[in-house]
Amino acid sequence: MNKDQVAKQFRSLKGQYIRLGNNIVDALKAFLDEKNIPYVDVYSRVKSFDSFYEKIDRKKYADPFENIEDICGVRVICYYFSDIEKINSIIKEEFSILESEDKSELLGLKEFAYRSQHFIIKLNENWLSAPNYRRLDGLKAEVQVRTILMHAWAEIEHKLNYKSDAQVPELFQRKLFRLSAKLEEADEQFIELKDGIDGFRLKLKDELETNNSFDLTQSVNLDSYITFIRYCMPNIGDFDYDFVGLSFDSDRVVPSFEDMYAAFKVVEPYIDEVAVDLLDNGYSNNLHEHPTEILGFAYDLLSVKKADLQEKVEPWRVTVFKWKDRLNIEE
């Protein structure tokens, strides 16, 4: 088969390979969402004809459309190394696997080439009757699964144009080995960090739900603050966590839980009335939808002097002043 014949067949199949990649991407995203596995991106590409023909020429393939298995390539980029095995399990369960290879197992102790899991797949036969999968039977795709750090290394490695450590001038080999080791270590430490944060959040949740307890002496951070809100207002229901996060975006000093709780207990019997007063005075938010503002109002009421509230919006300031007077809270 000469080059013109190969080009003609490649053009006739290119649309099918594009559909194959798009459908695999859509399916993988649905599977990942179903399993609650976070990911950075899932995307596909189809080789250019020049790249395809260069590989034929280099490898001397007699049957290139059968021999070249990565005409369609799909990449799954996840956050954590621990998620790779979960993603691998999905691929093995949902697709027909022709080949599977863990690139990290092929590396020597000093090699810096990127690590990732590679699969050569076909669609399962029971998918092929669906309209969007028709005429895709027999087509292969390569699927690569990487963490975001693996992906970064692979992209940089590609720019350096080195395929192995043997190709790198000795002058630069040590630095490449060190960088590769740091990225691999970072992947491991991100898992440790994630597991630590998950454990911390679970401990807070268990103490609240099992013992209805909250340590008021602990430090204030986003996770402990969200748990504190539920401790103070167990019937609050769902609320906007992004809005809670805004409380930590400014330079202002966040009061202790002990001070916030003492203020909240004073205001707690009057929350409904305060919410109505704020709305009547023109405040834009309903306190019942923003529990952080309930705590903020309570703290301003009990702990902040009138003179220090001048930067607050007028409806808020007027309502705080009214309730200071009503509850006889001294400056």
Secondary structure, 3 states (H helix, E strand, C coil): CCHHHHHHHHHHHHHHHHHHHHHHHHHHHHHHHHCCCCEEEEEEEECCHHHHHHHHHHHCCCCHHHHCCCCEEEEEEECCCHHHHHHHHHHHHHCEEEEEEEHHHHCCCCCCCCCCEEEEEECCHHHCCCHHHCCCCCCCEEEEEEEHHHHHHHHHHHHHCCCCHHHCCHHHHHHHHHHHHHHHHHHHHHHHHHHHHHHHHHHHHHHHHHHCCCCCCCCCCHHHHHHHHHHHCCCCCCCCHHHHHHHHCCCCCCCCHHHHHHHHHHHHHHHHHHHHHHHHCCCCCCHHHCHHHHHHHHHHHHHCCHHHHCCCCHHHHHHHHHHHHHCCCCC
